[in-house]
Amino acid sequence: MRRRCGVVFIALLFALGGARAEQLRMAANVWPPFTDARLVGNGLASEVVSAAFKRAGHTTEYVEVPWVRALRGLQQDDYDLIVSAWYSDERARYGLFSEPYLTNRILFLKRKGTPVEFANRADLGSHSIAVGRGYSYSATFDNDATLNKVPVQDFLMAARMLAAGRVDLTLEDEWVARFHLKRELKAVSDQLEFLPRPLSENGLHILVRRSHPRHRQLVEDFNRSVRAMREDGSYAAIFRRHGFE
């Protein structure tokens, strides 16, 4: 009898553990180096998020879809979380944000040797600035119709135009820019340099659907795991694996 009770108790522990751990469907759009199925670990951000949930006892499935579909899918319970999201009040209505697990700094780039600086809006003056069509940099910058903004397809085109002297500035998230400068833009990378002052800084979060019955616990699990990863060096190791210090 005592032996049977012991077996039942152990089975109960396994059942409770299984109820706590689960496989999470996490959605992302193509945004290298953060999220991209062609990269190791599905990208820097995806690997951080997967590692954090693995540490908390969960498994993850990575699903890569366009950004609009990722947001819609979260609201329709197709996905449990979005890997990389900036905070907005609208998104907070249907999703719970984690603590930021990295920071996106939007920096200007200029050609080396040109006398262009950025400390405030006035410094931008009449400088021509290549911007990606449909990109969002900061609300103030995006809505400033007085700036001489030159719409282009993407950062790759903007950087090449900058190197060729067709515009005075462009801007991009620092991690994204450095990723492309090491790859597609390697031929012009030594002609460009970052301006030190960021236009904006945004924390990068996971966004867990509020309709998930354990959404608060999942966010707590994630936050706790990331803090532990920072302390034991595994967080920094992921950055190094992706070529960043």
C-alpha positions in Angstrom: 0.0 0.0 0.0 2.8 2.4 1.0 4.6 1.6 -2.3 1.5 2.3 -4.4 1.0 5.7 -2.7 4.6 6.5 -3.5 4.1 5.7 -7.2 0.9 7.8 -7.3 2.7 10.7 -5.7 5.6 10.5 -8.2 3.0 10.4 -11.1 1.3 13.4 -9.6 4.5 15.3 -9.6 5.2 14.5 -13.2 1.6 15.6 -14.1 2.0 18.9 -12.4 5.3 19.5 -14.1 3.8 18.7 -17.4 1.0 21.1 -16.8 3.4 23.9 -16.1 5.7 23.3 -19.0 4.3 23.7 -22.5 5.3 24.3 -26.1 4.9 27.9 -27.1 4.2 29.1 -30.7 6.3 32.3 -31.1 5.8 34.4 -34.2 8.2 36.9 -35.8 8.8 38.7 -39.1 12.0 38.7 -41.0 14.2 41.3 -39.2 17.8 40.3 -39.2 19.8 40.1 -37.1 17.0 39.7 -34.6 14.6 37.3 -36.3 15.4 35.4 -39.4 15.0 31.7 -40.1 18.2 31.8 -42.3 20.3 32.7 -39.3 21.7 30.6 -36.4 19.0 30.2 -33.7 16.5 31.9 -36.0 18.3 35.2 -35.2 19.7 36.9 -32.1 16.4 37.8 -30.5 14.8 34.5 -31.3 17.7 32.6 -29.7 17.5 34.8 -26.5 13.8 34.2 -26.2 14.0 30.4 -26.9 16.9 30.0 -24.5 15.0 31.9 -21.8 11.9 29.8 -22.1 14.0 26.6 -22.3 15.6 27.6 -19.0 12.1 28.0 -17.5 11.1 24.5 -18.7 9.2 25.4 -21.9 9.8 24.4 -25.5 9.2 26.8 -28.4 8.2 26.6 -32.0 9.4 29.5 -34.3 6.9 30.7 -36.9 8.0 33.4 -39.4 5.3 35.5 -40.9 4.8 39.1 -42.1 4.5 41.6 -39.2 0.8 42.4 -39.7 0.0 38.7 -39.8 2.0 38.2 -36.6 0.0 40.8 -34.7 -3.3 39.6 -36.1 -2.4 36.0 -35.3 -1.6 36.9 -31.7 -5.1 38.4 -31.3 -6.7 35.3 -32.9 -4.8 32.9 -30.7 -2.8 31.5 -33.6 0.4 32.3 -31.7 1.2 32.5 -28.0 3.7 35.3 -28.3 5.6 37.7 -30.5 9.4 37.5 -30.2 10.3 41.1 -30.8 7.9 44.0 -30.2 8.2 47.7 -29.1 5.7 48.9 -26.6 2.5 50.6 -27.6 -0.7 51.1 -25.7 -2.7 49.5 -28.5 -0.7 46.3 -28.3 -0.9 46.3 -24.5 -4.6 45.9 -24.8 -4.4 42.3 -26.2 -0.9 41.3 -25.1 1.3 41.5 -22.0 4.8 42.9 -22.5 7.8 41.4 -20.8 10.6 43.5 -19.4 12.9 44.7 -22.2 15.5 42.1 -23.0 17.6 44.4 -25.2 17.5 48.0 -26.5 17.1 49.3 -30.0 19.0 52.5 -30.6 18.1 54.4 -33.8 21.4 56.1 -35.0 22.2 58.4 -37.9 25.0 57.4 -40.2 27.0 59.9 -42.3 30.0 59.7 -44.8 33.3 59.8 -43.0 34.9 63.3 -43.1 31.7 65.2 -43.6 30.9 68.0 -41.1 27.5 66.6 -40.1 26.6 66.4 -36.4 23.4 65.6 -34.5 22.6 66.9 -31.1 19.1 68.2 -31.7 16.5 68.7 -34.4 18.1 72.0 -35.6 21.3 70.2 -36.5 19.4 68.2 -39.2 18.6 71.5 -40.9 18.4 71.0 -44.7 20.5 67.8 -44.8 19.0 65.2 -47.1 18.1 62.0 -45.1 17.4 58.7 -46.8 14.5 56.9 -45.0 12.9 53.5 -45.7 9.4 53.6 -47.1 7.0 52.6 -44.3 9.7 52.6 -41.6 9.0 54.0 -38.2 12.0 55.7 -36.5 10.3 57.9 -33.8 7.0 59.7 -33.7 8.5 63.2 -33.7 10.9 62.4 -36.6 8.2 60.5 -38.6 5.8 63.4 -38.4 8.2 66.2 -39.1 7.3 67.4 -42.6 9.9 70.1 -42.6 12.8 67.6 -42.8 14.3 66.8 -46.2 13.5 63.1 -46.2 14.3 61.0 -49.3 12.1 57.8 -49.3 14.0 54.7 -50.5 13.3 51.0 -50.6 15.3 49.9 -47.5 18.5 50.6 -45.5 20.7 48.8 -48.0 19.7 51.3 -50.7 20.0 54.2 -48.2 23.5 53.2 -47.2 24.7 52.9 -50.8 23.2 56.3 -51.7 24.9 57.8 -48.6 28.3 56.3 -49.7 27.8 57.7 -53.2 27.1 61.2 -51.9 23.5 61.3 -53.0 22.2 62.0 -49.5 23.8 63.4 -46.4 22.4 61.1 -43.8 20.5 57.9 -43.2 19.4 56.1 -40.0 18.8 52.7 -38.8 18.7 50.5 -35.6 22.4 50.1 -34.6 22.3 46.3 -34.5 20.6 46.1 -37.9 23.0 48.5 -39.5 26.1 46.7 -38.1 24.7 43.4 -39.3 24.3 44.6 -42.9 27.6 46.6 -42.9 29.4 43.3 -42.2 27.6 41.6 -45.1 25.8 43.1 -48.0 27.3 46.6 -47.4 30.9 45.5 -46.6 32.2 47.2 -49.8 31.1 50.7 -48.5 31.3 50.1 -44.7 34.6 51.9 -44.3 33.1 55.0 -45.9 30.4 55.4 -43.3 30.3 56.1 -39.6 27.6 56.4 -36.9 26.8 59.6 -35.1 26.9 58.9 -31.4 23.6 60.5 -30.2 20.6 58.2 -30.8 17.4 59.7 -32.4 15.5 57.3 -30.2 15.9 54.3 -27.9 13.2 51.5 -27.6 13.2 48.5 -25.4 12.6 45.2 -27.2 10.1 42.9 -25.5 8.2 39.7 -26.0 4.4 40.2 -26.3 2.3 37.3 -24.8 -1.4 37.1 -25.8 -3.6 38.0 -22.8 -6.0 35.3 -23.8 -3.4 32.7 -22.8 -4.6 31.3 -19.4 -1.0 31.6 -18.0 0.1 34.8 -19.7 1.3 36.4 -16.5 3.3 33.4 -15.4 4.9 33.0 -18.9 6.1 36.6 -18.7 7.4 36.1 -15.2 9.2 33.0 -16.3 10.8 34.9 -19.2 11.9 37.9 -17.1 13.4 35.7 -14.4 15.3 33.6 -17.0 16.7 36.6 -18.8 18.0 38.1 -15.5 19.7 34.7 -14.7 21.2 34.6 -18.2 22.7 38.0 -17.8 24.2 37.0 -14.5 25.8 33.7 -15.7 27.1 34.9 -19.0 24.8 32.9 -21.3 23.1 36.1 -22.5 26.4 37.6 -23.7 27.4 34.3 -25.2 24.4 34.4 -27.6 25.5 37.9 -28.7 29.0 36.7 -29.4 27.6 33.7 -31.4 25.9 36.2 -33.6 29.0 38.3 -34.1 28.2 41.1 -31.6 30.0 42.1 -28.4 
